[in-house]
Amino acid sequence: MKDGNSLNKGSAGEKVALEELLKRGLVFLGSNVRIGHKEIDLIMDGSNAIHFIEVKSCFDRSNCGFGGPFSPLFRVDRTKRLRLLKAADSYLKSRKILKDAVFDIVLVNFDAGGKPCIEVIEDAFNAVTG
C-alpha cells in the first residue's frame, strides 16, 4: 500500500501526464480506474485505439534519470505489464469496446524546482511481448 507522500507524488505525475496527453489529442476516459484488484492510471481514447497509460513519477533526478538503473521505466516490470494487460482486457470487454488496446508509459521526472520533464513511450508493450 502506498503512503500519503507517494500518493501525492503519483497524483502530481498523473496530472502532468494527463495534460501532456490531452495536448497530443487524446480524449480523457478515466483515471485511477479500478478493475478488481488492478488499477489503471489513465485511460484515453485515441482515434484508432484505447490507450491504457501507466504513469511513473520521480522527484530526485540523481536517482531516476531516464533510461538509468533507477529510471521509473524499470518499475513497469513483467508482472505489472501482465496486470495492465488483464485489466485492459476486462475494461474493453465490460464496455463492449471494439477498438484496439495500446499500452503507453509516461515518465514524469520533476527537477529540484518542481519542473517536470516528460517522456511518453507510446505502444511500450503489447499482448504479444507482455
RONUSE-117362 format. One record per residue (C-alpha): y, z, x; residue in three letters. Coordinates in steps of 0.001 Angstrom, whole numbers, plus 524288, in hexadecimal, padded with zeros to 5 digits. Layout:
<sites>
YZXAla
...
</sites>
This chain:
<sites>
800008000080000Met
80D9D7FC9D804DDLys
817AE80724806FAAsp
825578062080124Gly
82B41800FC80DB7Asn
821407F60780E8DSer
823B37F28F8005ELeu
832627F1A1802B9Asn
830617E91380EA9Lys
826B57E09A80758Gly
82F987DEE77FBA1Ser
83AFD7DB6980496Ala
832B47D0D080AD7Gly
82DF87CBF27FDA8Glu
83BF67CAD87F8B3Lys
83FFD7C2D280497Val
833C67BA668034AAla
836577B8027F4DCLeu
8444F7B3B47F793Glu
83F827AA3080200Glu
834E77A4787F949Leu
83E667A29D7EDF6Leu
8477379B217F742Lys
83BE5792547FA56Arg
83A6E78ECB7EC03Gly
82EF97974D7E7F1Leu
82F7F79DF97DAAAVal
82CF47AC957D9CCPhe
8212C7B0977D19CLeu
81ECD7BE8C7D5E9Gly
81F2D7C8E17E06DSer
8158B7D3857E3E9Asn
80C1F7CDE57DA01Val
800267D6927D8B1Arg
7F3217D0617D5A4Ile
7E8DC7DAED7D562Gly
7EA117E21D7E256His
7F0D67D6A37E8C5Lys
7FF677D4057E9A6Glu
806A97C75E7EC37Ile
814327C9377F211Asp
81A877BD267EC1BLeu
815F67B24E7E32EIle
81E547A6177E2A6Met
81D0A799237DBABAsp
81EBD78CF07E3C7Gly
81EFF77F367DE56Ser
8108777CCC7E0ECAsn
80AB478A377E357Ala
80BB8798BC7E10EIle
80F7379FD17ED97His
809747AD117F053Phe
8119F7B3847FAB6Ile
80E787BEC5803B9Glu
81AC67C4B880985Val
81A3F7CC1781662Lys
826287D36181B39Ser
829887D9838282CCys
835237E1CA82C2CPhe
833267E2CA83AD0Asp
8340B7D5C2841C8Arg
82E8B7DB5A84E54Ser
821C07DE4784766Asn
820497D2A283E6BCys
8251F7C60384444Gly
820817BA2583CC1Phe
8139A7B5B384252Gly
8128A7C19584B32Gly
807817CB6C84ADFPro
80EB67D41284118Phe
813A87C8F3838A7Ser
813087CB6282A03Pro
80B3F7BEC88296DLeu
7FF937C57D82FA3Phe
7FF8C7CFA3824C9Arg
7FAD07C52581B55Val
7ECCA7C5E481FEBAsp
7E0B77BF8F81A03Arg
7DE5B7CAF4810B7Thr
7EC587CA2180B9FLys
7EB4A7BB5880A1EArg
7DEA67BC8380257Leu
7E4F57C6A37F956Arg
7F0607BD7E7F70DLeu
7E74E7B2137F44ALeu
7DFD47B9EE7EA16Lys
7EC377BF347E3DDAla
7F23C7B1A87E31EAla
7E5E97AC197DD03Asp
7E6177B6D57D2B4Ser
7F49C7B4A77D02DTyr
7F2FF7A6007CE23Leu
7E6EA7A7517C594Lys
7EC8C7B2207BD0ASer
7F89C7A9E07BA43Arg
7F13A79CF97B93FLys
7F9DA797017C3CCIle
7F47B78A4B7C90CLeu
7FD67788AC7D4D9Lys
7F84A78A227E2ACAsp
7FA1F796FA7E9CEAla
801AE797637F68BVal
801AD7A3707FF39Phe
80E007A5C480704Asp
811E67B0BA81022Ile
8200C7B4AB811CAVal
8235D7BC8481DDALeu
830057C43981D3BVal
8345C7CA6A829EBAsn
8407A7D30C828E6Phe
848997D4F883528Asp
84EE27E1E383900Ala
85AAC7DEAF83085Gly
852277DBC5824C2Gly
853F87CD0B8253ELys
847677C6038215BPro
840E17BAFD828AACys
837EF7B3AD81F53Ile
82C3B7AB2882232Glu
8250A7A48881701Val
8175779FF981A07Ile
813D6796A780F26Glu
805997948E80BB0Asp
801E379EF6815A8Ala
7F3C579F4881117Phe
7EB6279A1D80605Asn
7DE9779C3C7FEF2Ala
7D75B794798096CVal
7DCAD79B4581582Thr
7DE957A8A680F11Gly
</sites>
